Amino acid sequence: MSERIRLAVPSIDDADCEAVVRVLRSGMLVQGAEVAAFEARLAELVGVAHAVAVVNCTAALHLSLVALGVGPGHRVAVATYSWPSTVNAVYLSGAEPVFVDADPTTGNMDPARLREVLERTEVAAVLPVHTFGRMADMVALTRCCDDASVPLLEDAACALGASLGGRAAGSWGRAGCFSFHPRKAITTGEGGAVTTDDAALADRLRRLRNHGLDPHAAAPDFVEAGYNLRLTEFQAALGGTQLDKLDRLVAARREAAARYDTLLSGTAVTPPRLAPEPSAHVYQSYVASLPAAAAPRRAEVLAHLREQGIEATIGTYHQPLITHVAARTGHRPGDFPATDDVAARAVSLPLFEGISPGQQARVVDTLLGAL
Ligand SMILES: *Cc1c(COP(=O)(O)O)cnc(C)c1O
């Protein structure tokens, strides 16, 4: 049996371990200088005034919607193709999703479909996703939102380090939400953050994550019913040492992605569509597309790869068709044809810093063999 090739491997080194241990030994585990320092670095990296760290990106999305005033009786225009957190956050806020079909070549929210949705439906926010770390068409989506005077919230869970036209993911909308789950470029175990230029929104987020405490009051003052969704100090310290490596990690991902592109060129499997500029894709995942005729056999293909010791998987989820959403909305295959096609054909191949050219060749050989 040849060596197993993992789907994703976090890049954790001695500096990361030492940072966590240093904080553990300090006795200051929560609500100290580490979270504040991590937030300051994130804000600077994204090019916004504020970053608010929370326990994960799901909380970041949920709190952002609540802080934007989204709640019961509202609708949110949301991307179809994503990890279910995106639509779950809409439901958790009390609002209902209105799905916007995907661009058939990228899986990102299609601005033309968004314009149609905004013409016939009043929405309280628009929530696109930078799918697999490839930025959505933010120029066109921003124009749609501005024309309709609707706030845009970016699900940038996978897109830390990506930028389009010199503007970072997470800085285009009223707010951007990031994840530091181990499958993303940098990790704090679980972790997330909201980035925004809006000081009032940042204050509301700080209240919501911390029991409703007014962050500016001299004496404790609980001004609303908040949650407790704070990141710990040792996670934030890990976030700091991980951020030190971000450029290197993104470069390694792009390099490995380019190798897959070369290995797949001229085969039946289509590499992911290139971003309009290299900076706009950080390859949180490398997701290729099977020929349409092979899509019905995708589960067999993935099972074959697993038998050969290769952890490949599907791309992400067709949110309108996940069980609870389909039950609530009545959505069926055919309602979002571009997403039907993108989701059925997607395969995510192993990608991490340190994957070797030999391992990548084995992944592609095995994949093509299975077809
Ligand atoms: C990972 C991910 C999330 C959820 O992030 P968590 O930090 O695990 O809560 C949300 N949206 C997208 C697009 C993701 O990929």
Residues whose N, C-alpha, C, O or C-beta is under 5 A from the ligand:
A	BS01	LIG	N56 C57 T58 S82 W83 S85 T86 V129 D155 A157 C158 S179 F180 H181 G191 G192
